[in-house]
């Protein structure tokens, strides 16, 4: 075993080994070679390394053809790619990144073999997405040089990498990998070795809360996705996203993180996805998941219900939360419907309430309103494209139809949902913010890094902590408190990070001294 001194990570002189030439391994090799590193590719499958080398070279030539890199740069990057016939060919590498099957024993075995081949100063990096870095390093002679280096697919486009230190990892190793990730053109963030690290941990709120809404029969799949796209502004709804990822990938991660956190209620999966997985309805790759897909992979989306043209004789807006009522008043005026200003609604008025974590039923009871004429409306998110109207179990169908017509009078889409504590968007976004706050509370990552990782890794419209600041930490705390009280479910218990900052009037991005 030769002693190799690691070069400065920003020098471009680092020699990188990549074990595993699948999609992730190829992506990591591409950005490393493009940034100036010499790359050695290895795979247990015959000719896989050579095929990967040729495929990456084709990508460089394509980028040059499109003017995204010069012909000279493409030629130089291709020259830095090498196929390693065996692990012994990686002996001169300063860093080896494994991107093999996501099985603990396989990764442990690989690193044990590499320990006897690499130089004493070489780094063993794992691209694991869900396994413990500490567990992967367990049993090695030098666990201090094992580090997580977690990229996202597709690696060249997803400009984020998590550098994770295990329990015994030397801190300078994590620093080195952070610098290397930045050299390769990515935003690199430091994370503790916890289930899901930052991104996969923070991402639990979106899918699991969406599935919880479906489990409560609040709405249907297509409406859930439409609401979360058009209101909060997610690129895909949770069901669309799970279809894209594939439940054969996403459901095991949901269960793994839930169990690794000893059945933490915030991460609780739902039975629906387990049933779908058992049935083979895993998503777009097989033509059937939450949606059906045609031969070209195009999603078959159910049509929305026809708009209503019915209008109420008048509208009475609840005074319980005047700041929320003010957000929807302009749409009522634009519809030309009289807005009553009395302390109590008249006999025939449509009654509109604005919940914050509670449901329409609770609003009726607390305010002493006629439930037959009462609907609730979402007010916290974008109201220009879609409005969400929520009935209660006693709402008369005529008044529900009047509400649909009223809020669609200017051409916006209207989604009608059943009674739900926190409507749809409030409970999903508050849940996401709460989990991010708990990640900060546990010191898994710096608050700013949490937001960077989530926006880049998950494509959310805002970082969750900044989103909490935008809505108001006190508002998010109110939503979660009402959700917990209404449902009795500890999944909604507020993080102490959130509670303390809400009570002190601080930003959720505020670090402890």
C-alpha positions as CSV (number, residue, x, y, z in Angstrom):
1,X,0.0,0.0,0.0
2,X,1.6,3.2,-1.1
3,X,1.5,6.5,0.7
4,X,0.0,9.3,-1.4
5,X,-0.3,12.8,-0.3
6,X,-3.7,14.3,-1.2
7,X,-3.4,17.4,-3.5
8,X,-5.4,20.5,-2.8
9,X,-9.0,19.8,-3.7
10,X,-9.3,22.9,-5.9
11,X,-6.1,22.2,-7.8
12,X,-7.6,19.9,-10.4
13,X,-4.8,17.3,-9.7
14,X,-7.0,15.0,-7.7
15,X,-7.2,11.4,-9.0
16,X,-10.7,10.0,-8.5
17,X,-11.9,6.4,-8.5
18,X,-15.5,5.7,-9.2
19,X,-16.8,2.2,-8.4
20,X,-20.2,1.5,-10.0
21,X,-20.8,2.7,-13.5
22,X,-24.6,3.1,-13.4
23,X,-26.4,6.4,-13.9
24,X,-25.1,7.9,-10.6
25,X,-21.5,6.7,-11.1
26,X,-21.4,8.1,-14.7
27,X,-22.8,11.4,-13.5
28,X,-20.2,11.8,-10.8
29,X,-17.4,10.8,-13.2
30,X,-18.6,13.3,-15.8
31,X,-18.5,16.3,-13.5
32,X,-15.2,15.2,-12.0
33,X,-13.5,14.9,-15.3
34,X,-15.1,18.1,-16.6
35,X,-13.6,19.9,-13.6
36,X,-10.1,18.6,-14.3
37,X,-9.8,15.5,-12.2
38,X,-8.3,12.3,-13.6
39,X,-11.0,9.6,-13.3
40,X,-10.8,5.8,-13.1
41,X,-14.0,3.9,-13.6
42,X,-14.6,0.4,-12.2
43,X,-17.5,-2.0,-12.2
44,X,-18.0,-5.7,-11.5
45,X,-19.9,-6.1,-14.7
46,X,-17.8,-7.0,-17.7
47,X,-17.1,-4.1,-20.1
48,X,-19.3,-1.7,-17.9
49,X,-16.4,0.6,-17.2
50,X,-15.4,0.8,-20.9
51,X,-19.1,1.5,-21.8
52,X,-19.3,4.2,-19.2
53,X,-16.1,5.8,-20.5
54,X,-17.5,5.8,-24.0
55,X,-20.9,7.1,-22.9
56,X,-19.4,10.0,-20.9
57,X,-17.1,10.9,-23.9
58,X,-20.1,11.0,-26.1
59,X,-21.7,13.4,-23.6
60,X,-18.7,15.7,-23.7
61,X,-18.7,15.7,-27.5
62,X,-22.4,16.5,-27.5
63,X,-21.9,19.4,-25.1
64,X,-19.1,20.7,-27.4
65,X,-21.4,20.4,-30.4
66,X,-24.0,22.5,-28.6
67,X,-21.5,25.1,-27.7
68,X,-21.7,24.4,-23.9
69,X,-18.0,23.5,-23.7
70,X,-15.2,24.0,-26.2
71,X,-13.9,21.2,-28.4
72,X,-10.5,21.5,-26.7
73,X,-12.1,21.2,-23.2
74,X,-14.2,18.2,-24.3
75,X,-11.1,16.5,-25.8
76,X,-9.1,17.1,-22.6
77,X,-12.0,15.8,-20.4
78,X,-12.3,12.6,-22.5
79,X,-8.5,12.1,-22.1
80,X,-8.9,12.2,-18.3
81,X,-11.3,9.2,-18.3
82,X,-9.9,5.7,-17.7
83,X,-11.4,2.3,-17.3
84,X,-10.0,0.2,-14.4
85,X,-10.1,-3.5,-15.0
86,X,-9.8,-4.3,-11.3
87,X,-9.9,-2.6,-7.9
88,X,-6.1,-2.8,-7.9
89,X,-6.0,-0.3,-10.7
90,X,-7.4,2.3,-8.3
91,X,-4.3,2.2,-6.1
92,X,-3.2,5.6,-7.2
93,X,-6.5,7.4,-6.4
94,X,-6.7,10.1,-3.8
95,X,-10.5,9.6,-3.4
96,X,-12.7,6.7,-4.3
97,X,-16.4,7.2,-4.6
98,X,-18.6,4.2,-4.5
99,X,-22.0,4.3,-6.3
100,X,-22.9,0.6,-6.1
101,X,-26.1,-1.1,-5.0
102,X,-27.7,0.4,-1.9
103,X,-26.9,-2.5,0.4
104,X,-24.9,-2.1,3.6
105,X,-23.0,-5.4,3.3
106,X,-21.9,-4.7,-0.3
107,X,-20.6,-1.3,0.6
108,X,-18.8,-2.6,3.7
109,X,-17.2,-5.4,1.7
110,X,-16.0,-3.0,-1.0
111,X,-14.4,-0.5,1.4
112,X,-12.7,-3.4,3.3
113,X,-11.1,-4.5,0.0
114,X,-10.1,-0.9,-0.9
115,X,-8.5,-0.4,2.4
116,X,-5.8,-2.9,1.4
117,X,-5.2,-1.3,-2.0
118,X,-5.4,2.5,-1.5
119,X,-2.8,4.8,0.0
120,X,-3.0,5.7,3.7
121,X,-4.2,9.2,2.9
122,X,-6.9,8.1,0.4
123,X,-10.5,9.0,1.2
124,X,-13.3,6.4,0.9
125,X,-16.6,8.2,-0.1
126,X,-20.0,6.7,-0.3
127,X,-22.8,8.0,-2.4
128,X,-25.4,6.3,-0.2
129,X,-28.8,8.0,0.0
130,X,-30.2,6.2,3.0
131,X,-27.6,4.1,4.8
132,X,-25.6,5.2,7.8
133,X,-22.0,6.4,6.9
134,X,-21.0,5.2,10.4
135,X,-22.4,1.7,9.7
136,X,-20.6,1.6,6.4
137,X,-17.3,2.5,8.1
138,X,-17.8,0.0,10.9
139,X,-15.2,-2.7,11.1
140,X,-12.6,-0.9,8.9
141,X,-9.1,-0.3,10.1
142,X,-9.4,3.4,9.4
143,X,-13.1,4.5,9.7
144,X,-11.9,8.0,10.1
145,X,-11.4,8.4,6.3
146,X,-14.9,7.2,5.4
147,X,-17.3,10.0,4.4
148,X,-20.7,10.4,2.7
149,X,-20.7,12.2,-0.6
150,X,-24.3,12.1,-1.7
151,X,-25.3,13.4,-5.1
152,X,-28.7,13.6,-6.7
153,X,-29.9,12.3,-10.1
154,X,-29.1,13.5,-12.7
155,X,-25.8,14.5,-11.2
156,X,-24.7,17.1,-13.8
157,X,-28.0,19.0,-13.5
158,X,-28.8,18.7,-9.8
159,X,-26.2,21.1,-8.4
160,X,-26.2,19.9,-4.8
161,X,-24.0,17.4,-2.9
162,X,-24.2,16.5,0.8
163,X,-20.9,15.8,2.6
164,X,-21.6,13.7,5.6
165,X,-19.2,12.8,8.4
166,X,-19.8,9.5,10.2
167,X,-19.3,9.2,14.0
168,X,-15.6,8.5,13.6
169,X,-14.9,10.6,10.4
170,X,-12.0,13.0,10.7
171,X,-13.6,16.5,10.3
172,X,-10.9,17.6,7.9
173,X,-12.1,14.8,5.5
174,X,-15.5,16.4,5.4
175,X,-13.9,19.8,4.7
176,X,-11.9,18.3,1.9
177,X,-15.0,16.8,0.3
178,X,-16.9,20.1,0.6
179,X,-14.1,21.8,-1.3
180,X,-14.0,19.1,-3.9
181,X,-17.8,19.3,-4.4
182,X,-17.5,23.0,-5.0
183,X,-14.6,22.5,-7.4
184,X,-16.9,20.2,-9.4
185,X,-19.4,23.0,-9.7
186,X,-21.9,22.0,-7.1
187,X,-23.3,23.6,-4.0
188,X,-21.8,21.5,-1.2
189,X,-23.4,21.3,2.3
190,X,-22.3,19.6,5.5
191,X,-24.7,17.2,7.2
192,X,-24.6,14.9,10.2
193,X,-24.9,11.2,9.8
194,X,-28.7,10.8,10.3
195,X,-31.3,9.0,8.3
196,X,-32.0,10.8,5.1
197,X,-29.2,13.4,5.8
198,X,-30.7,16.8,4.8
199,X,-32.6,16.4,1.5
200,X,-34.2,13.0,1.9
201,X,-35.0,13.8,5.5
202,X,-36.6,17.2,4.7
203,X,-38.5,15.7,1.8
204,X,-40.6,13.4,4.0
205,X,-43.2,16.0,4.7
206,X,-44.4,16.5,1.2
207,X,-45.3,13.0,0.2
208,X,-46.3,11.6,3.5
209,X,-48.7,14.5,4.3
210,X,-50.1,14.3,0.8
211,X,-50.8,10.6,1.3
212,X,-52.3,11.4,4.7
213,X,-54.8,13.8,2.9
214,X,-55.7,11.0,0.5
215,X,-56.1,8.6,3.4
216,X,-58.6,11.0,5.0
217,X,-60.6,11.2,1.7
218,X,-60.2,14.9,1.7
219,X,-59.9,15.0,-2.1
220,X,-58.8,12.9,-5.0
221,X,-55.3,12.4,-6.5
222,X,-55.5,14.9,-9.4
223,X,-57.1,17.6,-7.2
224,X,-54.4,17.2,-4.6
225,X,-51.7,17.6,-7.1
226,X,-53.4,20.6,-8.8
227,X,-53.8,22.4,-5.5
228,X,-50.2,22.0,-4.4
229,X,-48.9,23.1,-7.8
230,X,-51.1,26.1,-8.3
231,X,-51.2,27.4,-4.7
232,X,-47.8,26.9,-3.0
233,X,-46.1,26.5,-6.3
234,X,-44.5,23.1,-6.2
235,X,-43.3,21.9,-9.7
236,X,-45.1,18.6,-9.3
237,X,-47.8,17.4,-6.9
238,X,-46.8,14.6,-4.5
239,X,-48.5,11.9,-6.5
240,X,-46.9,13.1,-9.8
241,X,-43.5,13.2,-8.1
242,X,-43.9,9.6,-6.7
243,X,-45.0,8.4,-10.1
244,X,-41.9,10.0,-11.6
245,X,-39.5,8.6,-9.0
246,X,-41.2,5.2,-8.8
247,X,-42.7,3.7,-5.7
248,X,-40.2,0.9,-5.9
249,X,-37.7,3.6,-5.0
250,X,-39.7,6.1,-2.9
251,X,-41.8,3.8,-0.7
252,X,-38.8,1.8,0.7
253,X,-37.1,5.2,1.6
254,X,-40.3,6.3,3.4
255,X,-40.4,3.1,5.4
256,X,-36.6,3.1,6.0
257,X,-36.5,6.7,7.4
258,X,-39.6,6.0,9.5
259,X,-38.1,2.9,11.1
260,X,-34.6,4.4,11.5
261,X,-36.2,7.2,13.5
262,X,-37.9,4.6,15.7
263,X,-41.4,5.2,14.3
264,X,-41.3,9.0,14.6
265,X,-44.9,10.1,13.7
266,X,-43.7,13.0,11.5
267,X,-42.4,10.5,9.0
268,X,-45.3,7.9,9.1
269,X,-46.0,6.4,5.7
270,X,-49.5,5.3,4.5
271,X,-50.8,2.0,3.5
272,X,-51.8,3.1,0.0
273,X,-48.2,3.1,-1.4
274,X,-47.5,-0.3,0.1
275,X,-50.6,-1.6,-1.6
276,X,-49.6,0.0,-4.9
277,X,-46.0,-1.4,-4.6
278,X,-47.4,-4.9,-4.0
279,X,-49.6,-4.5,-7.0
280,X,-46.7,-3.4,-9.2
281,X,-48.3,0.0,-9.8
282,X,-45.1,1.8,-9.2
283,X,-45.4,4.8,-11.6
284,X,-44.6,6.1,-15.0
285,X,-41.9,3.5,-15.8
286,X,-44.6,0.7,-15.9
287,X,-47.4,2.9,-17.3
288,X,-49.5,2.8,-14.1
289,X,-49.1,4.4,-10.7
290,X,-51.3,7.1,-9.2
291,X,-52.0,8.0,-12.8
292,X,-52.2,6.0,-16.1
293,X,-49.6,6.7,-18.8
294,X,-49.7,6.1,-22.5
295,X,-47.1,4.4,-24.6
296,X,-45.1,7.6,-24.8
297,X,-45.2,8.1,-21.1
298,X,-47.7,10.9,-21.2
299,X,-49.9,11.2,-18.1
300,X,-53.6,10.7,-18.4
301,X,-55.2,13.3,-16.2
302,X,-58.9,13.2,-15.3
303,X,-60.8,16.4,-16.4
304,X,-61.7,18.9,-13.8
305,X,-65.4,19.3,-12.9
306,X,-67.2,21.8,-15.1
307,X,-67.3,25.3,-13.6
308,X,-70.3,26.5,-11.8
309,X,-72.2,29.7,-12.8
310,X,-74.3,29.8,-9.6
311,X,-73.8,32.9,-7.4
312,X,-75.0,33.5,-3.8
313,X,-77.5,36.3,-3.0
314,X,-74.9,37.8,-0.7
315,X,-71.7,36.8,1.2
316,X,-70.8,37.1,4.9
317,X,-67.1,36.9,5.7
318,X,-66.1,35.6,9.1
319,X,-64.6,38.3,11.4
320,X,-62.5,35.7,13.3
321,X,-59.4,36.3,11.2
322,X,-59.9,39.7,9.5
323,X,-56.4,39.7,8.0
324,X,-57.2,36.5,6.1
325,X,-60.6,37.6,5.1
326,X,-59.1,40.7,3.5
327,X,-57.2,38.4,1.1
328,X,-60.3,37.1,-0.5
329,X,-62.5,40.2,-0.3
330,X,-61.3,41.6,-3.7
331,X,-62.5,38.4,-5.5
332,X,-65.9,38.7,-4.0
333,X,-66.2,42.4,-5.0
334,X,-65.0,41.5,-8.5
335,X,-67.9,38.9,-8.8
336,X,-70.4,41.7,-8.1
337,X,-71.9,39.9,-5.0
338,X,-72.8,42.0,-2.0
339,X,-70.6,41.6,1.0
340,X,-72.6,41.9,4.2
341,X,-71.1,44.1,7.0
342,X,-73.4,43.0,9.8
343,X,-72.1,41.3,12.9
344,X,-74.1,38.1,12.0
345,X,-74.9,36.7,8.5
346,X,-78.4,37.3,7.1
347,X,-80.8,34.4,6.6
348,X,-79.7,33.4,3.0
349,X,-76.1,34.6,2.9
350,X,-73.3,32.3,1.9
351,X,-71.0,32.1,5.0
352,X,-67.2,32.0,4.3
353,X,-64.7,31.2,7.0
354,X,-60.9,31.3,6.8
355,X,-59.3,28.4,8.9
356,X,-55.8,28.4,10.1
357,X,-54.9,24.8,10.9
358,X,-58.5,24.1,12.1
359,X,-61.4,22.9,9.9
360,X,-64.7,24.3,8.7
361,X,-66.7,22.3,11.3
362,X,-64.6,23.9,14.2
363,X,-65.1,27.4,12.7
364,X,-68.9,26.8,12.6
365,X,-69.0,25.6,16.2
366,X,-66.7,28.3,17.7
367,X,-68.5,31.1,15.8
368,X,-72.0,29.7,16.1
369,X,-72.6,29.7,12.4
370,X,-75.2,27.9,10.2
371,X,-73.1,24.9,9.0
372,X,-75.5,24.3,6.0
373,X,-74.5,27.6,4.5
374,X,-70.8,27.6,5.5
375,X,-67.7,26.9,3.4
376,X,-64.0,27.5,4.2
377,X,-61.5,29.0,1.8
378,X,-57.7,28.8,1.7
379,X,-56.1,32.2,2.0
380,X,-52.3,31.8,2.6
381,X,-51.0,31.0,-0.9
382,X,-51.3,32.2,-4.5
383,X,-55.0,32.8,-5.2
384,X,-54.6,34.0,-8.8
385,X,-54.8,30.7,-10.6
386,X,-56.8,28.5,-8.2
387,X,-59.0,28.8,-5.2
388,X,-59.7,26.0,-2.7
389,X,-63.2,25.8,-1.3
390,X,-63.7,23.4,1.6
391,X,-67.2,22.2,2.7
392,X,-68.1,20.7,6.1
393,X,-70.3,17.6,6.5
394,X,-73.5,19.7,6.8
395,X,-72.9,22.1,3.9
396,X,-75.9,22.2,1.5
397,X,-74.9,21.2,-2.0
398,X,-76.6,24.4,-3.4
399,X,-74.3,26.6,-1.2
400,X,-71.3,24.6,-2.2
401,X,-72.2,25.2,-5.8
402,X,-72.7,28.9,-5.1
403,X,-69.2,29.1,-3.5
404,X,-67.7,27.4,-6.6
405,X,-69.3,29.9,-8.9
406,X,-68.4,32.9,-6.7
407,X,-64.7,32.1,-6.6
408,X,-64.5,31.2,-10.3
409,X,-66.3,34.4,-11.4
410,X,-63.0,35.9,-12.7
411,X,-62.0,32.8,-14.5
412,X,-59.8,31.1,-11.9
413,X,-60.0,27.4,-11.3
414,X,-61.8,26.3,-8.2
415,X,-61.2,23.0,-6.3
416,X,-63.8,21.7,-3.9
417,X,-62.5,19.6,-1.0
418,X,-64.0,17.9,2.0
419,X,-63.5,19.1,5.6
420,X,-59.9,18.9,6.7
421,X,-57.9,20.4,9.5
422,X,-55.5,22.7,7.8
423,X,-57.2,22.4,4.4
424,X,-54.6,21.0,2.0
425,X,-51.8,23.5,1.3
426,X,-51.6,24.8,4.9
427,X,-51.0,21.4,6.4
428,X,-48.5,20.2,3.8
429,X,-46.4,23.4,3.9
430,X,-46.5,23.7,7.7
431,X,-45.4,20.0,7.9
432,X,-42.5,20.6,5.6
433,X,-41.4,23.7,7.6
434,X,-41.7,21.9,10.9
435,X,-39.5,19.0,9.7
436,X,-36.9,21.5,8.5
437,X,-37.0,23.3,11.8
438,X,-36.4,20.0,13.6
439,X,-33.4,19.3,11.3
440,X,-32.0,22.6,12.5
441,X,-32.9,21.8,16.1
442,X,-31.0,18.6,15.9
443,X,-27.9,20.3,14.5
444,X,-28.0,18.1,11.4
445,X,-27.1,21.1,9.2
446,X,-26.8,24.8,9.4
447,X,-30.2,26.6,8.7
448,X,-29.0,28.3,5.5
449,X,-27.6,25.0,4.3
450,X,-31.0,23.3,4.9
451,X,-32.7,25.8,2.7
452,X,-30.0,25.6,0.0
453,X,-30.1,21.8,0.0
454,X,-33.9,21.6,-0.2
455,X,-34.3,24.1,-3.0
456,X,-31.6,22.6,-5.1
457,X,-32.3,18.9,-4.2
458,X,-36.1,19.0,-4.2
459,X,-36.9,22.0,-6.4
460,X,-39.2,23.5,-3.8
461,X,-40.3,27.1,-4.6
462,X,-38.6,28.3,-1.4
463,X,-36.3,27.0,1.3
464,X,-38.6,25.7,4.1
465,X,-37.2,27.9,6.8
466,X,-37.4,31.1,4.6
467,X,-40.9,30.0,3.7
468,X,-41.7,29.8,7.4
469,X,-40.4,33.4,7.8
470,X,-42.5,34.5,4.8
471,X,-45.7,33.0,6.2
472,X,-44.7,34.1,9.7
473,X,-43.3,31.6,12.3
474,X,-46.3,32.4,14.6
475,X,-48.7,31.6,11.8
476,X,-47.0,28.2,11.1
477,X,-47.0,27.5,14.9
478,X,-50.7,28.3,15.0
479,X,-51.4,25.9,12.1
480,X,-49.5,23.1,13.7
481,X,-51.0,23.7,17.1
482,X,-54.5,23.6,15.7
483,X,-53.7,20.5,13.6
484,X,-52.3,18.7,16.7
485,X,-55.3,19.7,18.8
486,X,-57.9,18.8,16.1
487,X,-56.4,15.5,15.2
488,X,-54.6,14.4,18.4
489,X,-51.8,13.2,16.1
490,X,-48.3,13.8,17.4
491,X,-47.0,14.1,13.8
492,X,-48.0,17.8,14.0
493,X,-46.3,18.7,17.3
494,X,-44.3,21.8,16.7
495,X,-40.5,21.7,16.7
496,X,-39.0,23.6,19.6
497,X,-36.8,25.5,17.0
498,X,-40.0,26.8,15.5
499,X,-41.8,27.5,18.8
500,X,-38.9,29.4,20.4
501,X,-38.4,31.6,17.3
502,X,-42.1,32.3,16.9
503,X,-42.4,33.4,20.5
504,X,-39.3,35.6,20.4
505,X,-40.1,37.0,17.0
506,X,-36.9,35.7,15.4
507,X,-36.3,34.3,11.9
508,X,-36.3,30.5,11.5
509,X,-32.9,31.0,10.0
510,X,-31.6,32.4,13.2
511,X,-28.8,30.3,14.6
512,X,-28.1,29.7,18.3
513,X,-25.2,31.8,19.7
